[in-house]
């Protein structure tokens, strides 16, 4: 999944949810379930996600929605070998970006 977000320091939960095409309630639920998601909160209590939080959400989305892991299975995978899981996800993301770029070039031809 290729997430399109503008380059910013902080993202609101609505922006994040629309980028992932999920409800804001799912983002809040994943925040409670997974320790790696730690958005900052402003004075009003609104969640402000950093680019690191977005990367972690991409990883969780990949495990749960794309690869079919249960929440417990995804938690165990992240705890058992977090560096390998993150590295694998980064490689997959880069390959998907290359594929998207190649498809754009193909469509222009």
C-alpha positions as CSV (number, residue, x, y, z in Angstrom):
1,X,0.0,0.0,0.0
2,X,1.4,3.4,-1.0
3,X,0.3,6.1,1.4
4,X,0.1,9.6,0.0
5,X,0.7,12.2,2.7
6,X,2.2,15.7,2.3
7,X,5.5,16.3,4.0
8,X,4.6,17.8,7.4
9,X,5.9,17.5,10.9
10,X,2.6,16.4,12.4
11,X,-0.6,14.8,10.9
12,X,-4.1,14.9,12.4
13,X,-5.9,11.6,12.9
14,X,-8.4,12.5,10.1
15,X,-5.6,12.9,7.6
16,X,-4.0,9.6,8.7
17,X,-7.3,7.7,8.6
18,X,-8.1,9.0,5.1
19,X,-4.6,8.1,3.8
20,X,-5.1,4.5,5.0
21,X,-8.7,4.5,4.0
22,X,-9.9,3.4,7.4
23,X,-12.0,4.9,10.2
24,X,-10.4,7.1,12.8
25,X,-11.7,4.6,15.4
26,X,-9.4,1.9,14.0
27,X,-6.4,4.3,14.3
28,X,-7.3,5.0,17.9
29,X,-7.8,1.2,18.6
30,X,-4.4,0.4,17.1
31,X,-2.8,3.1,19.2
32,X,-4.2,1.4,22.3
33,X,-3.2,-2.1,21.2
34,X,0.3,-1.5,19.9
35,X,3.0,0.2,22.0
36,X,5.0,1.4,19.0
37,X,2.3,4.1,18.1
38,X,2.7,7.0,20.4
39,X,1.1,10.2,18.9
40,X,1.6,13.5,20.7
41,X,-1.5,15.2,22.0
42,X,-2.1,19.0,21.9
43,X,-3.8,21.0,24.7
44,X,-7.2,20.0,23.4
45,X,-6.2,16.3,23.4
46,X,-6.1,15.9,19.6
47,X,-3.7,13.3,18.4
48,X,-0.8,14.5,16.3
49,X,1.1,11.7,14.5
50,X,4.7,12.0,13.4
51,X,6.3,10.5,10.4
52,X,7.7,7.7,12.6
53,X,4.1,7.0,13.8
54,X,3.0,6.8,10.2
55,X,5.8,4.3,9.4
56,X,4.7,2.2,12.3
57,X,1.0,2.4,11.2
58,X,2.1,1.2,7.7
59,X,3.8,-1.7,9.3
60,X,0.8,-2.7,11.4
61,X,-1.5,-2.1,8.4
62,X,0.7,-4.4,6.3
63,X,0.7,-7.2,8.9
64,X,-3.0,-7.0,9.8
65,X,-4.8,-5.9,6.7
66,X,-2.6,-7.1,3.9
67,X,-0.9,-10.2,5.3
68,X,-3.9,-11.4,7.4
69,X,-2.3,-11.5,10.8
70,X,-4.5,-11.4,13.9
71,X,-3.8,-8.6,16.3
72,X,-2.1,-11.0,18.7
73,X,-0.1,-12.5,15.9
74,X,1.0,-9.0,14.7
75,X,2.0,-8.1,18.3
76,X,4.1,-11.3,18.6
77,X,5.8,-10.7,15.3
78,X,6.7,-7.2,16.3
79,X,8.0,-8.3,19.7
80,X,9.9,-11.4,18.5
81,X,11.9,-9.8,15.7
82,X,11.1,-6.1,15.4
83,X,14.2,-5.1,13.3
84,X,13.7,-7.8,10.8
85,X,10.0,-7.1,10.4
86,X,10.6,-3.4,10.0
87,X,13.5,-4.0,7.5
88,X,11.3,-6.4,5.4
89,X,8.5,-3.9,5.4
90,X,10.8,-1.1,4.3
91,X,12.0,-3.2,1.4
92,X,8.5,-4.1,0.3
93,X,7.5,-0.4,0.5
94,X,10.4,0.6,-1.7
95,X,9.6,-2.1,-4.2
96,X,6.0,-1.0,-4.4
97,X,7.0,2.6,-5.0
98,X,9.3,1.4,-7.9
99,X,6.5,-0.7,-9.3
100,X,4.1,2.3,-9.2
101,X,6.7,4.5,-10.9
102,X,7.2,1.9,-13.6
103,X,3.5,1.6,-14.2
104,X,3.2,5.3,-14.6
105,X,6.0,5.2,-17.2
106,X,4.3,2.3,-19.0
107,X,1.0,4.1,-19.1
108,X,2.7,7.2,-20.6
109,X,4.2,5.1,-23.4
